[in-house]
């Protein structure tokens, strides 16, 4: 693995917003930024003459514009460019697994998916072995925000997510808000009445959240942590909590017994589509 931040670029407003966010992140981490553009075609699909010249010219222009944007806010940042030929999803996956962090553009729910957007970016987030951050065009100013929000399931194996968000909050110097959203019991849902046991479930959730955060608070004493066990739908609660934040992070469980393919889950899909902050998807052990 190389100590660098990689960002996929295709010239779209979403990918340019991703470049700005990734440049700021690379500067915070004191690592180089690699701009990756992929010409979508198999290596067997050879192109010649004017077509090859046009594709090469476009790739150079996309990378040049992205590099200028990255250096504009961070003139001391080391920026590298790379152009690959092949399947976009596969090239991005390979780059993601070989870097500290992968950043790609994403679009809100209801918008038509584009080159690095929609299904490709979500498939990458659902399969990559390293954290992937998805950035929408309206998140371009999120790089300067310091607050970090994390959505946490109260399960073992969440160390990767907690390590990621505590390190992010420490770099940014802002508060870390850790949310666990819990819902009513099955009895409450079926009867439509209040279950006295729900209050006890909320208390236990808050205690478990405090327990999971304790060792990380000791490791990062300078991070201001705000733990919350919140009653309500997770996607709505996380999206609301992330308003004005620089980053929202959620975990993705690795389901080894299922067939290969993206495994984001309904909550993460909804958060990616609705959240106004960049969303980091962190694979869990």
C-alpha positions as MATLAB code, in Angstrom:
seq = 'XXXXXXXXXXXXXXXXXXXXXXXXXXXXXXXXXXXXXXXXXXXXXXXXXXXXXXXXXXXXXXXXXXXXXXXXXXXXXXXXXXXXXXXXXXXXXXXXXXXXXXXXXXXXXXXXXXXXXXXXXXXXXXXXXXXXXXXXXXXXXXXXXXXXXXXXXXXXXXXXXXXXXXXXXXXXXXXXXXXXXXXXXXXXXXXXXXXXXXXXXXXXXXXXXXXXXXXXXXXXXXXXXXXXXXXXXXXXXXXXXXXXXXXXXXXXXXXXXXXXXXXXXXXXXXXXXXXXXXXXXXXXX';
ca = [
       0.000    0.000    0.000;
       1.268    3.485   -0.939;
       0.903    6.456    1.398;
      -1.224    8.642   -0.838;
      -4.769    9.836   -1.477;
      -6.167    8.822   -4.877;
      -9.082   10.614   -6.551;
     -10.928    9.454   -9.658;
     -11.504   12.257  -12.169;
     -13.606   12.475  -15.312;
     -14.137   16.240  -15.699;
     -17.631   16.276  -14.184;
     -18.576   18.826  -11.470;
     -18.784   15.945   -8.991;
     -15.269   14.715   -9.703;
     -13.879   18.266   -9.489;
     -15.527   18.664   -6.084;
     -13.913   15.344   -5.145;
     -10.527   16.726   -6.277;
     -10.876   19.760   -3.984;
     -11.861   17.602   -1.017;
      -9.104   15.064   -1.718;
      -6.446   17.780   -2.072;
      -7.342   19.157    1.349;
      -7.309   15.639    2.810;
      -3.901   14.838    1.298;
      -2.503   18.077    2.729;
      -3.855   17.167    6.180;
      -2.232   13.729    5.935;
       1.046   15.113    4.495;
       0.929   12.611    1.624;
       0.864   13.042   -2.191;
      -2.358   13.304   -4.178;
      -2.769   11.034   -7.215;
      -5.302   12.037   -9.880;
      -6.559    8.999  -11.786;
      -8.435    9.167  -15.086;
      -9.627    5.962  -16.770;
     -10.423    5.617  -20.474;
     -13.313    3.141  -20.421;
     -12.597    0.320  -22.867;
     -11.030   -3.113  -22.854;
      -7.424   -3.390  -23.945;
      -8.624   -5.488  -26.876;
     -10.624   -2.509  -28.159;
      -7.786   -0.763  -29.956;
      -8.227    2.763  -31.282;
      -6.080    4.467  -33.913;
      -5.600    7.727  -35.735;
      -7.835   10.664  -34.922;
      -9.876    8.706  -32.370;
      -6.797    7.795  -30.360;
      -5.518   11.375  -30.584;
      -8.870   12.791  -29.428;
      -9.086   10.400  -26.463;
      -5.512   11.143  -25.397;
      -6.103   14.888  -25.716;
      -9.234   14.702  -23.612;
      -7.498   12.646  -20.930;
      -4.650   15.159  -20.740;
      -7.107   18.042  -20.488;
      -9.132   16.362  -17.730;
      -6.013   15.645  -15.695;
      -4.511   19.097  -16.318;
      -7.680   20.886  -15.164;
      -7.947   18.662  -12.093;
      -4.298   19.221  -11.173;
      -4.700   22.997  -11.485;
      -7.718   22.871   -9.193;
      -5.853   20.757   -6.622;
      -2.813   23.050   -6.568;
      -4.910   26.218   -6.433;
      -5.715   25.730   -2.758;
      -2.588   23.754   -1.852;
       0.433   25.004   -3.850;
       2.888   22.943   -1.769;
       1.010   19.678   -2.317;
       2.698   17.021   -4.432;
       0.206   16.187   -7.203;
       0.677   13.231   -9.550;
      -1.437   12.306  -12.561;
      -2.158    8.902  -14.033;
      -4.224    7.721  -17.004;
      -5.318    4.096  -17.298;
      -7.135    2.222  -20.044;
      -9.651   -0.422  -19.033;
     -12.814   -0.893  -17.036;
     -13.436    2.080  -14.766;
     -14.729   -0.002  -11.856;
     -11.787   -2.390  -11.917;
      -9.172    0.363  -12.267;
     -10.643    2.325   -9.377;
     -10.875   -0.774   -7.218;
      -7.204   -1.573   -7.812;
      -6.204    1.997   -7.018;
      -8.363    2.065   -3.888;
      -6.849   -1.119   -2.481;
      -3.338    0.272   -2.984;
      -3.841    3.679   -1.298;
      -4.567    5.175    2.100;
      -7.827    6.631    0.836;
      -9.875    6.688   -2.383;
     -12.109    9.647   -3.274;
     -14.703    9.713   -6.080;
     -17.590   11.901   -7.177;
     -21.167   10.913   -6.443;
     -24.638   12.197   -7.242;
     -27.768   12.654   -5.189;
     -30.639   10.191   -5.479;
     -32.825   10.928   -8.504;
     -30.010   12.257  -10.685;
     -28.867   10.376  -13.769;
     -25.685    8.434  -13.003;
     -22.570    9.395  -14.941;
     -19.077    8.127  -15.663;
     -17.614    7.839  -12.159;
     -20.977    8.334  -10.511;
     -23.977    6.355   -9.379;
     -23.510    2.619   -9.708;
     -19.736    2.740  -10.294;
     -18.920    4.853   -7.235;
     -21.301    2.889   -5.024;
     -19.947   -0.431   -6.307;
     -16.458    0.794   -5.463;
     -17.537    1.769   -1.950;
     -19.183   -1.633   -1.551;
     -16.180   -3.735   -2.572;
     -12.942   -1.838   -1.876;
     -10.695   -3.111    0.876;
      -9.836    0.438    2.002;
     -11.999    3.464    2.937;
     -13.740    5.210    0.040;
     -15.108    8.770    0.242;
     -17.962    9.859   -2.045;
     -18.271   13.594   -2.722;
     -21.194   15.377   -4.361;
     -20.868   18.588   -6.390;
     -22.613   20.582   -3.651;
     -20.006   19.375   -1.112;
     -17.124   21.352   -2.648;
     -16.824   23.624    0.407;
     -16.908   20.707    2.880;
     -13.113   20.338    2.879;
     -12.714   23.335    5.183;
     -15.295   22.104    7.716;
     -13.813   20.521   10.807;
     -16.691   18.506   12.303;
     -16.761   14.741   11.739;
     -19.839   12.526   12.230;
     -19.832    8.731   12.520;
     -22.719    6.287   12.399;
     -21.896    3.354   14.642;
     -23.492   -0.055   15.047;
     -22.919   -1.466   18.530;
     -21.091   -4.555   17.297;
     -17.633   -6.040   17.660;
     -15.350   -5.332   14.721;
     -16.036   -1.580   14.597;
     -12.385   -0.725   15.376;
     -11.615    0.184   11.751;
     -14.398    2.773   11.656;
     -13.528    4.244   15.047;
      -9.842    4.412   14.183;
     -10.674    6.188   10.933;
     -12.992    8.836   12.424;
     -10.856    9.572   15.482;
      -7.820   10.105   13.244;
      -9.882   12.346   10.937;
     -11.188   14.443   13.831;
      -7.673   14.709   15.254;
      -6.288   15.968   11.919;
      -9.091   18.482   11.446;
      -9.129   19.755   15.018;
     -12.912   19.600   15.198;
     -15.476   17.736   17.251;
     -16.369   14.102   16.602;
     -20.050   13.253   16.919;
     -20.697    9.499   17.183;
     -24.302    8.424   16.672;
     -25.985    5.121   17.252;
     -29.557    5.199   15.959;
     -31.919    2.654   17.451;
     -35.559    1.908   16.739;
     -38.573    0.557   18.638;
     -38.926   -3.070   19.610;
     -40.902   -5.494   17.468;
     -43.700   -5.369   20.049;
     -43.961   -1.585   19.704;
     -44.087   -1.756   15.922;
     -46.755   -4.469   15.815;
     -49.014   -2.920   18.470;
     -48.516    0.753   17.682;
     -48.153    1.478   21.410;
     -45.221    2.453   23.577;
     -43.182   -0.404   24.979;
     -41.728    0.328   28.454;
     -38.746   -1.776   27.448;
     -37.737    0.737   24.790;
     -36.459    3.128   27.438;
     -34.261    0.373   28.844;
     -32.998   -0.444   25.346;
     -32.000    3.197   24.891;
     -30.136    3.215   28.207;
     -28.236    0.034   27.312;
     -27.366    1.452   23.890;
     -25.911    4.589   25.490;
     -23.852    2.491   27.917;
     -22.521    0.255   25.141;
     -21.623    3.310   23.039;
     -19.668    4.797   25.949;
     -17.865    1.491   26.429;
     -16.815    1.248   22.762;
     -15.508    4.825   22.725;
     -13.531    4.643   25.978;
     -10.219    3.240   24.605;
     -10.285    5.613   21.638;
     -10.814    8.610   23.881;
      -7.714    7.608   25.803;
      -5.753    7.227   22.560;
      -6.934   10.617   21.215;
      -7.293   12.844   24.307;
      -7.383   16.012   22.208;
     -10.522   14.997   20.289;
     -13.806   16.386   21.599;
     -16.235   13.436   21.383;
     -20.025   13.774   21.481;
     -21.675   10.333   21.817;
     -25.401   10.051   21.151;
     -27.780    7.096   21.240;
     -30.671    8.441   19.164;
     -34.143    6.972   18.709;
     -35.229    6.958   15.071;
     -34.393    5.796   11.538;
     -30.599    5.640   11.024;
     -30.457    7.185    7.528;
     -32.516   10.227    8.504;
     -30.704   10.675   11.810;
     -27.241   10.485   10.241;
     -28.101   12.770    7.329;
     -29.487   15.388    9.706;
     -26.495   15.126   12.056;
     -24.084   15.591    9.136;
     -25.520   18.969    8.057;
     -22.591   21.377    8.088;
     -20.046   18.621    8.808;
     -16.865   18.018    6.853;
     -17.354   14.259    6.735;
     -19.838   11.525    7.624;
     -18.391    8.023    8.062;
     -20.255    4.722    8.127;
     -19.045    1.138    8.315;
     -19.527   -1.661    5.801;
     -19.492   -5.230    7.024;
     -17.551   -7.762    4.969;
     -19.988  -10.603    4.226;
     -17.640  -13.395    3.195;
     -20.316  -16.060    2.875;
     -22.372  -14.180    0.302;
     -21.666  -14.115   -3.453;
     -19.196  -11.418   -4.539;
     -20.592   -7.974   -5.295;
     -21.369   -4.614   -3.651;
     -22.729   -4.932   -0.108;
     -23.561   -1.414    1.043;
     -26.893   -1.974    2.757;
     -30.040    0.160    2.682;
     -28.900    2.709    5.267;
     -25.616    3.444    3.516;
     -27.355    3.705    0.122;
     -29.805    6.235    1.552;
     -27.102    8.232    3.319;
     -24.989    8.478    0.151;
     -27.984    9.735   -1.793;
     -29.272   12.283    0.728;
     -26.386   13.438    2.918;
     -25.057   16.957    2.189;
     -21.573   16.061    3.515;
     -18.985   13.778    1.889;
     -19.590   10.174    2.958;
     -16.771    7.783    3.879;
     -17.532    4.063    3.668;
     -15.118    2.100    5.836;
     -14.852   -1.718    5.492;
     -15.116   -3.451    8.872;
     -13.342   -6.595   10.024;
];
